[in-house]
Amino acid sequence: GINAEYGRSSTKEQATPHPLPNSNRLFEMAQNLIPFESCTDGSDERITKEIKIPNKNAGMVLGRKASIINEIRSFSNCKINVAKDNEVEGDERTVQITGTPRDVHLADYLITAVQQMPRDTPQILGLV
């Protein structure tokens, strides 16, 4: 009954529940490109990590109508801030990721991976 169901899901992964199945598919697509290494830092302290992405990839990371970045936000539980066009100097832009080390690690991984995905990824995932 219910207990078996619950026991099975809780042993799999002690992570936050992911409401969007699309995010799981995004994560699966990412793992086809780059192997995912688990984060060893299990602390609950919120950190902010800044990463740089090439300007030309900003559209990929955001996705059409911000569909991709919103998936990454919900999947990783992170606050993610991508520099706007008018805040960019040179050919890179800053992405700020805030969350627990584990969540930040996941968001960073997904942001890296989506830059290698086809441009029509939002359509493939049914996000737009």
RAURVEN-V478650 format. One record per backbone hydrogen bond with DSSP energy under -0.5 kcal/mol. NH is the residue of the N-H (numbers start at 0). CO is the residue of the C=O. E is the energy in kcal/mol with one decimal. If there is no record, write none. Layout:
nh | co | e
NH | CO | E
NH | CO | E
This chain:
nh | co | e
4 | 0 | -1.6
5 | 1 | -2.8
6 | 2 | -3.2
7 | 3 | -2.2
8 | 4 | -1.9
9 | 5 | -2.4
10 | 6 | -1.5
11 | 7 | -1.0
12 | 8 | -1.0
14 | 12 | -1.8
18 | 16 | -0.7
20 | 18 | -0.7
22 | 19 | -0.8
23 | 19 | -1.1
24 | 20 | -1.8
25 | 21 | -2.6
26 | 22 | -2.8
27 | 23 | -2.4
28 | 24 | -2.7
29 | 25 | -2.3
30 | 26 | -2.2
31 | 27 | -1.2
32 | 28 | -0.7
32 | 29 | -1.2
33 | 29 | -2.9
36 | 34 | -0.6
37 | 35 | -0.5
41 | 39 | -0.9
46 | 98 | -3.4
48 | 96 | -2.9
50 | 48 | -0.5
50 | 94 | -2.8
52 | 92 | -2.7
54 | 90 | -2.6
56 | 53 | -1.9
57 | 54 | -1.8
60 | 56 | -2.3
61 | 57 | -2.6
62 | 58 | -2.6
65 | 62 | -1.9
66 | 63 | -1.7
67 | 61 | -1.1
68 | 61 | -1.9
69 | 65 | -1.8
70 | 66 | -1.6
71 | 67 | -2.5
72 | 68 | -2.6
73 | 69 | -2.4
74 | 70 | -2.8
75 | 71 | -2.6
76 | 72 | -1.5
77 | 72 | -0.7
78 | 97 | -2.6
79 | 77 | -0.6
80 | 95 | -2.9
81 | 79 | -0.5
82 | 93 | -2.5
86 | 83 | -1.9
87 | 84 | -1.2
91 | 88 | -0.7
92 | 52 | -2.9
94 | 50 | -3.2
95 | 80 | -2.9
96 | 48 | -2.8
96 | 94 | -0.5
97 | 78 | -3.0
98 | 46 | -2.2
100 | 44 | -0.6
103 | 99 | -3.1
104 | 100 | -2.3
105 | 101 | -1.8
106 | 102 | -2.6
107 | 103 | -2.8
108 | 104 | -2.2
109 | 105 | -2.5
110 | 106 | -2.7
111 | 107 | -2.2
112 | 108 | -2.4
113 | 109 | -2.9
114 | 110 | -0.8
115 | 112 | -2.2
116 | 113 | -1.2
120 | 117 | -1.7
123 | 119 | -2.5
124 | 120 | -2.6
125 | 122 | -1.0
126 | 121 | -3.3
127 | 121 | -0.7
